Amino acid sequence: MQIVELDIKLPYEGRGKILSRLYGKVRGRIRDIHFFPPDAEGISEIKMEVVEDNAPKLLSDLKKIVRNGKITLRVLSEV
């Protein structure tokens, strides 16, 4: 198991639809989550800490959901 940090940047307008689908993928494994307001260009940022067994598979699944945004993954620790 790994604790990974997901940094998700996406347009503010479509954030609600995307967040509901993201939550369906990581339900029950979220340790911490922070929502940041949109910047001047309308891009909102979300930082999530998730406990995950297979981080590369999670990243590929989330990239399919967040098409108009950007996702970065950083491994914080091995459990």
C-alpha positions in Angstrom: 0.0 0.0 0.0 1.1 3.5 -0.7 -0.1 6.9 0.3 -0.2 9.1 -2.8 -1.0 12.7 -3.3 -3.1 13.6 -6.4 -2.8 17.2 -7.6 -5.8 17.8 -9.9 -6.2 21.0 -12.0 -9.4 21.4 -13.9 -11.8 24.0 -15.2 -14.1 25.4 -12.5 -17.2 25.2 -14.7 -17.3 21.4 -15.0 -15.8 20.6 -11.6 -19.0 19.2 -10.0 -19.5 16.5 -12.6 -15.9 15.4 -12.6 -15.7 15.4 -8.8 -18.6 13.1 -8.4 -17.0 10.6 -10.8 -13.6 11.0 -9.0 -15.2 10.3 -5.7 -16.7 7.1 -7.0 -13.2 5.9 -7.8 -11.5 6.7 -4.5 -14.4 6.3 -2.1 -13.3 5.2 1.3 -9.5 5.6 0.6 -9.3 9.4 1.0 -7.1 10.6 3.9 -7.1 14.3 3.2 -8.5 16.6 0.6 -8.1 20.4 -0.1 -10.1 22.5 -2.6 -8.5 25.7 -3.8 -10.5 28.5 -5.5 -10.1 29.2 -9.2 -7.3 31.4 -10.4 -7.7 34.3 -12.9 -7.9 31.8 -15.8 -10.7 29.8 -14.2 -8.6 26.7 -13.3 -9.5 25.2 -9.9 -7.0 23.0 -8.0 -7.8 20.0 -5.8 -5.1 18.1 -3.7 -6.0 14.7 -2.3 -4.1 12.2 -0.2 -5.3 8.6 -1.0 -4.3 5.2 0.3 -3.8 3.0 -2.9 -2.4 -0.4 -3.8 -1.9 0.2 -7.5 -1.1 3.9 -8.1 -0.3 3.7 -11.8 -3.7 2.1 -12.5 -5.4 4.7 -10.4 -3.7 7.5 -12.4 -4.7 6.0 -15.7 -8.3 5.6 -14.6 -8.4 9.2 -13.3 -6.9 10.6 -16.5 -9.8 9.1 -18.5 -12.2 11.0 -16.2 -10.4 14.3 -16.2 -10.0 15.0 -19.9 -9.8 18.8 -19.8 -7.6 19.0 -16.7 -4.2 17.9 -15.5 -3.3 15.3 -12.9 0.0 14.7 -11.2 0.7 11.9 -8.8 3.4 11.9 -6.0 4.1 9.0 -3.7 4.3 10.2 -0.1 5.0 7.0 1.7 5.0 3.2 1.5 2.8 1.5 4.1 
